[in-house]
Amino acid sequence: MLKLAKTSLIAVAVMATSVVASDILVTVNGKNITKQDAEAFVNATSPQAHYAQLTPEQKALVKKTLIEKALFTELAKKEGIDKTPEFKRNMAKIADELMVNMWMKKQMDSAVVSDSEAKAFYEKNKDKFMMPETVHARHILVKTEEDAEAIIKELKGLKGEALKKKFIELAKAKSTGPSGPKGGDLGNFKKGQMVPEFSKAVWALKVGEITTKPVKTQFGYHVIYLEEKTKAKPVAYDVVKEKIIATLKQQEFAKKIADMAKELTSKAKIVDMSKETKREKK
């Protein structure tokens, strides 16, 4: 049993070491540069970027930069830069800034917003959480006005499912647009997503109608069929709940910091020695 236990512990230790080792990108004079170092560097340069998503060339550049940084850090230490008064002053400033940032984070994390508070905010501000009105449309795109008029003439007199079926058939056969093979289906979209001429025409239609005149845009001439129209409606509370809580926490945090700053300032002994202030007092 004892031998088995020892073997297991050794295996765990080896596995842990291999996991750590797998994170090491390169060593520079015995100093490890890890994937975490690379991620921190990339993230500091571009907050939305991640090291793992970079191209091989970009990864090589990051690695080269970190290697050079490690070498220059080593050289600076050898030359005693870390012992100079200027370095110590700057380190003190960085330490102060880091301490304040950590304290601020602690205050932010301590902010509490209940579900009932978030729900009350949602009910009071429903107009701010609206899904805009959308339409579901199809179109047939052709090069000339005459071609568009001929299609409208062919569809004239049809209604309901007969109109929709014929429209899809003609879109597949005659539309020059990329949506042609899908029966001219453009999916759902809101106002402003299409070019102005197209948007104006489609929003003027009633569900189940087609445009009775060709609609000219920079792409050619369109015949449009309105399949569905969805009215604007509030987004469900559960969808925006976390966003609301985050917003309210931010507001609570901002108020708390402002109040604390005011209180601390009122109790502190502050002597303004700037020349500008002295001139103002004269």
WODA-V318605 format. One record per backbone hydrogen bond with DSSP energy under -1.0 kcal/mol. CO is the residue of the C=O (numbers start at 1). NH is the residue of the N-H. If there is no record, write none. Layout:
BEGIN
CO;NH
CO;NH
END
This chain:
BEGIN
1;5
2;6
3;7
4;8
5;9
6;10
7;11
8;12
9;13
10;14
11;15
12;16
13;17
14;18
15;19
16;20
17;21
18;22
20;23
21;24
23;35
26;33
28;31
31;28
33;25
33;26
34;38
35;39
36;40
37;41
38;42
39;43
40;44
41;45
42;46
46;49
50;53
51;54
55;59
56;60
57;61
58;62
59;63
60;64
61;65
62;66
63;67
64;68
65;69
66;70
67;71
68;72
69;73
70;74
71;75
72;76
73;77
74;78
75;79
76;81
77;80
80;83
81;84
84;88
85;89
86;90
87;91
88;92
89;93
90;94
91;95
92;96
93;97
94;98
95;99
96;100
97;101
98;102
99;103
100;104
101;105
102;106
103;107
104;108
105;109
106;110
108;111
114;118
115;119
116;120
117;121
118;122
119;123
120;124
121;125
125;128
126;129
129;235
131;233
134;230
135;189
136;227
136;228
137;186
138;225
140;223
141;176
142;221
144;148
145;149
146;150
147;151
148;152
149;153
150;154
151;155
152;156
155;158
159;162
160;164
161;165
162;166
163;167
164;168
165;169
166;170
167;171
168;172
169;173
170;174
171;175
177;180
179;182
179;184
180;183
184;139
187;137
189;135
190;193
195;199
196;200
197;201
198;202
199;203
206;209
209;226
215;222
220;217
221;142
222;215
223;140
224;211
225;138
226;208
228;136
230;134
233;131
236;239
236;240
237;241
240;244
241;245
242;246
243;247
244;248
245;249
246;250
247;251
248;252
249;253
250;254
251;255
252;256
253;257
254;258
255;259
256;260
257;261
258;262
259;263
260;264
261;265
262;266
263;267
264;268
274;278
275;279
276;280
277;281
278;282
END
